[in-house]
Amino acid sequence: MRPTRLALAVLLLFVSVAMSAGAWARKDDSRQGQMSPGQAEEAARRQTGGGRVLSVKPSDGGYQVKVLTPSGEVKYVFVSGR
């Protein structure tokens, strides 16, 4: 194969891989109207008066957020995903 054909083949392969990766990313974002883990973290922080978020886990259509409150208590806050 000539160098220009090889370069073209590599470029086409790269573009096809990049496009398929983009399609997978869009599938993850297809949950329109759903809250992201970062948004759940912010909501839990507001609910606990500015606590420190220790973990965020998906749970029953929302998120279970573990928060260390400013007073030193550990609380679990459920944030609906909608």
Secondary structure, DSSP 4 states (H G I P E B T S, - for coil): --HHHHHHHHHHHHHHHHHHHHHHHHHHTT-TTPPPHHHHHHHHHHHTTSPEEEEEEEETTEEEEEEE-TTS-EEEEEEE--
